[in-house]
């Protein structure tokens, strides 16, 4: 199969690998983009798939939370230009539309278009806004989250309007739920910045984790080559990537290794039980890098980076007088998943490959 400059460009943008490495990977995989990405990562040459910064959309993400923190709605409305996204009328339109979706419990775009807002059909209302603003606008997606019984939901939109998050939690009782409102918002702020994909390692597919471990190990080993050359401290190469891979047998094996280490260091056996918890915590930190990258609970909290989000939630539960469990998580980033713009960079790549 002929490997085109556009294919190399796309793989380079997706993987972050060098141009010639991308060309070679595509040649070795007969042009299969996903296989080429996997091959690069297995060789430690590619980063985790990333979104290009230039996307074929502008607009705003909006979040509306009801006064009691029992329901939250998030939406993404696209415009053609960033100029319109800064327009006060467009900003008001996004907030009004999101509030309307929540108030009417609307579930789909079709249902939205046939609903009534300000006494007129929403579709006609929206067309009127397009005519006034002078640019094509699209309600791309939206989602509403209800708090569970004895629960709380809150949300956050970053100041640039490009990222929004909703998180819902189940609490031991209503008193805890009320106390947790602002804390849940702080978790939304964390998720807006740190981009977790899922709530917990339990939400990660086992085959995906196994595949990611191979790529992670290759990435760290590749980094170690450069660190060794520079005379710097090398990365620890973990045995596992996620708690999804650490069952009772794996934990027992780790404990045995720690005991042997303590024995070799001459530590009295009577104090091992005091040392063990810290060592186990270190073991989990070293062997859950994938969780730290992809899961909300496994990440270190941005407002206290010595503790994971899971640990902070447990502490807050004790402070508020009951357990808190995260049950829903929604994150919208403007334009994610849309086609990237094609520009003259393909020609630049072709010239360099000649």
N, C-alpha and C positions, 0 to 999 in steps of 0.2 A: 504494500500500500504506500502511496506517495505521502510523505510527511510535509505538510504545507507550513508556511510561515505563520499563518493564523493559528494553527494547532499548537505550534511551539509557543506562541504568544500567550494563548489561553492557559497552557500548562504552567508556564512561567509565572503568570499572575496568580494561579491557584495554589501552586506548591511553594513558590518562593525560591525554587532551585535555579541554578545557572542555566543560561540558554543552551549551551552545548550538552549539558547533562539532560535537559528536557528533550532535545532532539534525539539523543541516544536512547532514552527511555521509551519514547514513542516508537522508534525503530524496532526496539527489542520486543515491544508489545503489539506490533502491527497496527499502531495507531489507536489502540484502545485507551481512552483518556483515563478512566478509573484505574485500570491496571498499571498505567504509567505512573500515576500518583502513588499507588501502593508500592511500586518498585523503587521509586525515589526515596520514599520514607523508610523502606526496609534497608536501604543503603545509607540512611542518615543524611540524605541530601535534600529532602523536602520537609517543609514545615507542615503542621496540620492545615487542612484545607482552609483558606481564608477568603474573605469576600474582598473584591476590589473596592477601592475607595471611591471610584467613579461609577455611579449607578445612573440608570436611565430614569430617574425620578427625583423629584423634590417634594416638599410638602411638610406635614406635621404629624407627630404622634400626640394624641391627647388622652388624658385619663380623668375620669370623673368618679369620685367616691361619695356615697351617700353620707349624710350627717352622722348616722349611727354606726358607720363602718361595717355595714352588713351586706353591701353590694358595691361592686366597682366595675367600671366599664372602660375598656381601652379601644382606641380606634387609630387607623392610619388613613389619612386623606392626602392624596397626591396632587401636586400641581406640576406645571411644566418647568417653572423656574424658582430659584431660591428667593428672587425678588418678591414674588407673590407670596411665598411662605412667610415673609416678614410683614406682609400687609395686615393691618389691624382687622380689616373686614374678614379676611380669610381666617385669621386666628379666632375671631368670634364665631365664624361658621363651624370650625372644627369642634369648639367647645359646645356649641348649641346642638350640633348633630350627635355628639357623644352623649350628652345629657338626654336627648330625645330617645336614643337607642335604649338607654337605661330605663327611662320612665315608662316606655311602652314594651319593655322586655322583648325587643326585636332580636330575632335569631339569624336572619339572612339578609343579603343585599336586596333580593326580590321583595322580601317582606318590608324592608325599609322603604323601597321606592313606592310601594302601594299604601304606606302609612300616611297619616295626616299630621301636619305640623303647621301651627299658626293658621289653622282653618283651610289649608290647601294641601293637595297631594304632594308628598315629599319630592317626588321626581320633578314636578313642576317648580317647586320651591328651589330645588338645587340647580335646575336649568337657569332660573332667574339669577341666582348667585353667579353662575358661570358668565352670563351675559354682562353683569355688572362689573365683575372683577376682570373680565376680558382675557381669560385663559382657561384652557380645558382643565377640569378638576375631576377626580375620581375617588369615590369611597372604596378603598381597596379591600379593607378587612376590619373586623372588630370582634370583640369577645367580652362577655360579661361573666363575672365570677360572684357567686353567692357565698357568704360565710356559712359554714356548717352550724349545727346546733351548738350553742355555747361557744361560738367562734367569732372571729374577727377577720376583716379583709381591709387592706389598705393599698395605696398605690403611690407612684412617684413618676414625674416626667422631668428629664434633665432639662436644664435651662435653655438649651438650643432647640428643644422640641423634636429631637431626632431619635430619642430613646425613651421608652416608657415601660414600667413594670407594675404588675399586680401580684400580690402574695396573700393567700388566705391561710388561716391557722385554726385548728381545733383546740379549744382550751378546756381545762378541767371544769370551769364554771364561768358564769357571766361576769363575775367580779374580776377574774383573771383576764378575760377577754377585753374588758374595758381598760384595764391597766396596760394591756399589751398593744394598744392601738398605735402609739407613736413608735414603739419598738419595731413593729411590723413594717412601718414606713421606712425605718432605718435599714431594714433588710432589703427593701425595694431599692434603696439608694445603693446599697452594696451590689445588688444584682445588676443594676444599670451599668455600673463601672466594670464589674468583673466578668460579666457575660456567662454565667453558668448555663449549661444546656438543659439540665434536669435537676430535680430536687436532691436525689440520693443515689448512691452507688447501686442500690437495688433496682433503679430504673435503667441501668446500663445492660445492654445485651452481652451475654458471656462471650460470644464469638467476636463481637466488636472489641471487647476488652482484651482478648487474647491477641488480636491483630494489632491493636494499639500498643500493647506491651512490646511487641517485636520492633515497631517503629520507634518507641521511646528509648529502648535499649540502644538501637542503632544511632539515634540522635545524640545520646549522652556519650557513647563511645567515640563518635565523630568529634564532638566537642573536646573530649579528653585528649585527642591527638594534638590539638592546638594548645590546650592548657599545659600539656607535658612539654611541648616545645618552648613555651614561655616560662616554664619553671613554676607554674602556679598549682594550687591545690586541685586535684582531680575530682570530678563528680563521682559520687557513690553510684554504683550500678545496682539498682534494686532487683530483688528476686521476683517482685510482683509490681503491678501497676495500680491495683484497686483492691478495696476490701472485698469486692466481689470474688476475688481469687483467694482470699484468706479465710479458710474454714477452721474447724476445731483442730484438725490434723496439722495444718500449717502453723497455727498459733502454738500448739504444743511443741512443734519442732523449734520454733523461735525461742520459746521459754527455755527449752533444754540447752540451746546454744548460749543463751544469756547466762544460765547457771554455770555452764562450763567456763565461760568467760570470767565470771565472778570468782570461781574457784581458782582459776589460773592467776588471777590478780591477788589472791590471798585474802579475799574478803570473808569474814566469819559468816558461817551459814545462818546464824541466828539473826543477822540483819538483812538477809537477802530479800525478805518480804517487804522491807522498806524501800529497797532499791528497785525491785522488780517493776512497780507501776510506771516509774519514769522511763525505764528501759523499754517497756512495752509501748509506751506512748511514742518514743523515738522510733521504734520499729514500724509502727503504723505511719508515722510522718514520712519515713524513708520509702515506704512501699505502697503509698497511695497517691503518687504524683498525678495519675489520671483523674482521680477524684478531686484533687486540689484544682485541677484545670477545668473540669466539666461539671462538677456537682455543687449545688448551693451549700449543702451541709458540710461537704468536705473541704471547702475553701477556707482560708484564713480570713477572718473578719477584717474589713478595711479600717474599722474604727478601733480595733485591738488585735493587731496582727500576730500576737502570741497565742491566740486561741482560734479554733475553728468556729464556724457559724454554729455547728451542732453543739459545741461546748458553751457558747454564749447563750444559745436558746435554753439549755438546761439550767444555766445560772439565773437567767431572767425568770424562768419558771419558779425557781425557789424563792426569788425576790418577790414575785407577784402572788405567791401562795398556791401554785398548782401547775400541772404539766401544760406544755405548749407543743403542738405538733403541726408542722407545715404540711398542708394537704393539697394546695394548688399554687402553681407558679406560671405566670404568663409574661413573656418579654417580647416587645415589638421594637425592632430597629428599622428606621426609615429605609425603604428600598431593598431590604434583605430578600434575596431570592429572585429579584428581577434581573433581566438580561443586562449585561454590561454594555456600555457604549463602545462601538468600534471606531477607532481613529486611525491615524496614519502610523501608529507604532508598528503595525504589521509590516509596513513597507521598510521601516527601520530594521526590523528583525531580518527580513529577507536580504537586505543589503549586507548585513553582518554575516549572514550564513553563506553568502556567495563565495 
